[in-house]
Structure formats: C-alpha cells, structure tokens
Amino acid sequence: MSLCLMYQLCKGMAFCHGHGVLHRDLKPHNLLMDRSTMTLKIADLGLARAFTLPMKKYTHEILTLWYRAPEVLLGATHYSTAVDMWSVGCIFAELVNKQAIFAGDSELQQLLRIFRLLGTPNEQVWPGVSTLKDWHEYPQWKPMSLSTAVPNLEEAGLDLLSKMLEYEPAKRISAKKAMEHPYFDDLPDKANQDSLPVEQQTEAEEQIGRAARMKPNPSDALPVLLKHLILAATRTAQPPLPLSLTFVFLNSSGL
C-alpha cells in the first residue's frame, strides 16, 4: 500500500512543483484516500504559494511541526520545493512505521530528534547551515542508519527516504526524480498511469503564465494558477485507472 500511495504523492508534488506551486503544509491529515480504489488526493492548499527564481522570501511559520524541514526550523525564509520533499519523506516513514519519525513537541525538540537520527549538521554536510537565523551550538550526534528508525523498509526504500531527508536543500531529491527511483520499479501498472497530456499541460502553463503577467505579485496569481491546476488534473483523471490523480483545493468557504 505504501508503494502505491507514495508514488501518487510524488507524482502529485511533481505536478504542483512543475507548475510553480509550493504546498508548504504536507502532512497525513492533508492527504485524502479512497480505500476502494487506493486513489490519493492532495488537499488543503491554503498555505500554498507560487514560487519563482530566484527564491522568494516566505514566512517560516508553516507546516505542522513533525513534517517541517530543518531549514525552516532553523529560521530560513528563502526556500524552495525541497521543503515539500522533506515533508514527503516524513510521510513516507510514517506510512511504513505507522507513527511519526520525528515527533517533537517544540521547534527545539523537533530539531534535536532530527539531529539524533541524522546526525548534527555542520558546514561540511550542509554548507551555510551555521549562518541560518536560529542556528546555535547543538549537541553533537553522529548519524545513525535509517534502518534503525524504519526497520520494515527495504533497502531501495531506505535509499529513497535518505534522499528525501537530505540536510542540504539543494541536494534533496525532487519529486520528479523520486518517481524515477528504483523503489518504484515493482509498482503494478506503473506504465499505465494516467498523466497530463503535453498539449493540455502546455495550455494550462500558458494560461497560468498570462495570469501571472497580469498580476505584479506572483502570489496574487495563485488562485488563478490553482484553478487551472485543478481543472487540468480533474479533466485528465480517468477513474478506472488505479492511480489516477485529482487535486482538491479546499478554501476557507469549503468549496
């Protein structure tokens, strides 16, 4: 089950990231699953933001604590799609373990739980970490094997998880690369997964681009962008396929 769900989650995030959207609040409560078809839906884009290059400055008060990337915990306000991929890694481990891999009750405790398992980062492991706003001197731990924390995960899965939980954001695996990882090689019917056709993707990107050019602030264009993401995804979803994807945007009025 975790294999099927993780592939859908990576595919959904690749779609969002490919269209310039950071989710910023990925957690199990924001994932909807149809048990009869094993279809995963990514929900609650209330904290989503459009992103551009170079990276924009964002608030770091995002993400439920257990799924928050270390760069955000350390006060970074310039970040990228890597924050979503850290959350995907935490969800991956939780799907296998049936409990959160990092369950801190404060930002400090959350960091310490991460450091105990992955080792305390330094400039060699993560260039620039000591310059982050909330960096302090922390206890020095050596990295442990991920298999001690997720003993039921096979070698290929542990390799994928390690790439999702990479300290340096620039080296953290992307959603698209994650989909190509050998962990998913044995996924049934992988070759038959529905995908967004090139012509429809191009149409959606053109509409999003026009909307963004009309708005001086990229974040102002987000509702328009999300509308086209949702319409494009639902238009191409084919219910008989076991891993069809639908993106659901739940706004404050519940529409």
MITOR-887184 format. One record per residue (C-alpha): residue in three letters; x, y, z. Coordinates in pm, whole numbers, plus 32768, in hexadecimal, padded with zeros to 4 digits. Example, Ala and Ser with C-alpha at 12.3 -4.5 7.8 and 13.67 -1.06 7.14 Angstrom:
<rs>
ALA84CE7E3E830C
SER85577F9682CA
</rs>
This chain:
<rs>
MET800080008000
SER811580F6805A
LEU81B880BD7F05
CYS8078811C7E4E
LEU802C824A7F28
MET818F82D17F25
TYR819F82C57DAA
GLN805C838A7D93
LEU80D984867E93
CYS822084B97DD7
LYS816284D87C91
GLY807585D77D24
MET819186A87DB0
ALA824D86937C66
PHE811787227BBF
CYS80F9883E7CBB
HIS826C88907CB6
GLY8275887C7B3C
HIS816B898A7B34
GLY82138A6E7C31
VAL81548A187D6F
LEU81E189C87EC8
HIS80E389127FA2
ARG8195896C80EC
ASP80AC88A581CC
LEU80CC87398167
LYS806586488279
PRO7F8C850E828F
HIS7E5A85DC82F0
ASN7E71869081A2
LEU7E73855180D5
LEU7D2684B48074
MET7D108347800F
ASP7BFC827E7F6D
ARG7C2E8128800A
SER7B6880767EFB
THR7C4780F37DE0
MET7D8381517EA2
THR7D6F82A97E03
LEU7E2D83BB7EB9
LYS7DC085277EB3
ILE7E93864B7F2A
ALA7DBA873E7FEC
ASP7DC6888980A6
LEU7E9589777FD8
GLY7E438A9380C4
LEU7FB58AD6810A
ALA80288A997FA5
ARG80F48BA67EF9
ALA81638BE97D98
PHE82DD8BE97D81
THR83D28C807C8C
LEU85498C837C58
PRO86058D077D11
MET85658C817E4B
LYS84768D717EF2
LYS84668DC58062
TYR834F8D0F811A
THR82DA8CF4827F
HIS83758BCF8339
GLU823C8B96840B
ILE81BE8A80832E
LEU8188890B833A
THR8117883A845B
LEU824B88128535
TRP828D86A084F7
TYR82A786CF837E
ARG83678817837C
ALA84B4882382C3
PRO85EC88728392
GLU863889AE82CC
VAL84E38A368331
LEU851689CD849C
LEU86608A8B8495
GLY85B88BCA8420
ALA85F58BC882A9
THR85098CAC81ED
HIS85968C658092
TYR85448B048030
SER84CA8A2B7F15
THR840988F27EB8
ALA84FC88337F97
VAL8425888B80C7
ASP830987C08030
MET83EF869A7FE8
TRP8462868C8153
SER82F3867481B4
VAL82C3855F80B2
GLY83E284A28155
CYS834784C382AE
ILE81FA84468226
PHE82AE8323817B
ALA834C82B282C2
GLU820182D88378
LEU814A82038276
VAL824180EA82B8
ASN826681168431
LYS80FC8174847E
GLN8188828F8555
ALA824083D68519
ILE83B783B884E9
PHE83FC850C858C
ALA82F7855B8695
GLY8375868E874D
ASP829E8767882D
SER835888AC87E3
GLU8438893186CF
LEU856E88E987A2
GLN84FE878987F7
GLN84A9874E868A
LEU860887B38621
LEU86A786D8872B
ARG85DD85A986BD
ILE865185E18557
PHE87BB861185C4
ARG87BB84D6869B
LEU875E8401856F
LEU880884B2844D
GLY892E8543850D
THR896B86AC856C
PRO89A6876D8429
ASN8ADE883C83EC
GLU8B6E890D82D3
GLN8BFF87D98229
VAL8AB187248222
TRP89DB885881E7
PRO8A95898D816B
GLY89FF8ACA81FD
VAL89478A24831D
SER8A058AEB8424
THR89928C338387
LEU881F8BE783B1
LYS876C8CD1849F
ASP87178BD385AD
TRP88578B06859E
HIS88FF8ACD86F0
GLU89FD89DC877C
TYR894C888E8798
PRO89B287418831
GLN8A8B8680873E
TRP89F1853986C6
LYS8A76845285BB
PRO897E83DF84B2
MET88CD829584ED
SER885581A383E6
LEU86F381EF8375
SER86AA807B8398
THR86B080A78512
ALA858E819B84F6
VAL84D380F183D9
PRO852D7F7F8400
ASN841A7EFC831C
LEU84897FC181EB
GLU85527F0B80E0
GLU86A47F848065
ALA861D803F7F35
GLY851B80EC800F
LEU86238151810D
ASP86F381E57FF3
LEU85CC82B27F77
LEU8578832280D8
SER86DF838F8114
LYS86CF84677FDB
MET858B85088053
LEU8622854D81AA
GLU876385E38120
TYR87D0870C81F5
GLU884687F080DD
PRO870B88678027
ALA87BD88827ED7
LYS881B87117EEB
ARG86C786967F61
ILE861F85C07E59
SER851286627D85
ALA83B785CE7D5F
LYS83FA85807BF1
LYS854084CD7C40
ALA849784127D5C
MET839A83837C64
GLU84BD82F17B9E
HIS855E824B7CCE
PRO858E80CF7CC2
TYR84AD80AF7DF3
PHE838480D77D08
ASP84017FE27C00
ASP831B7ECD7C7C
LEU81E67FA77C91
PRO80C67EF07BE3
ASP80407F9E7AAB
LYS813F80B57ACB
ALA815B80C97951
ASN7FE481027936
GLN7FCE82297A23
ASP7F04834B799E
SER7FC98488795E
LEU7F8085EB78F7
PRO7F9485F2777A
VAL809D86DA76ED
GLU7FA787B27630
GLN7EC887E37761
GLN7FF288277840
THR806C892D774B
GLU7F1489CC7741
ALA7F0689DB78BC
GLU80658A6D78D3
GLU800E8B7877D2
GLN7ED58BDA7893
ILE7F978BE579D9
GLY80AA8CB27938
ARG7FB08DB078B4
ALA7F0F8DCB7A0A
ALA80618DFE7AB1
ARG80C58F0E79B8
MET7F828FC77A00
LYS7FCD8FC67B75
PRO80FB90867BFE
ASN81198F987D26
PRO81398E247CCD
SER80808DBF7E0A
ASP7F548E8B7D95
ALA7F3A8DA77C68
LEU7F2E8C6D7D3E
PRO7DB08C437D42
VAL7DAF8C547BC5
LEU7ED58B667BB3
LEU7E308A6D7C9E
LYS7CED8A7D7BD9
HIS7DA18A107A9D
LEU7E6589037B56
ILE7D25886F7BDF
LEU7C6988857A95
ALA7D8A87EC79D4
ALA7DB886CE7AC9
THR7C4886787AEE
ARG7C1086987976
THR7D12858B7934
ALA7CC984A67A5C
GLN7C43835579EF
PRO7B9082A77B10
PRO7BC4813D7A99
LEU7D3D81657AB8
PRO7DBA81017C11
LEU7EA2822A7C3F
SER7DE283477B9F
LEU7E2484977C43
THR7D3885AB7CA1
PHE7DA086ED7D4D
VAL7CAD87867E40
PHE7CBE88ED7EB5
LEU7C0289267FFA
ASN7BD48A988035
SER7B518B40816C
SER79E98B2480F9
GLY7A0C89AD80C1
LEU79CE89BC7F4A
</rs>
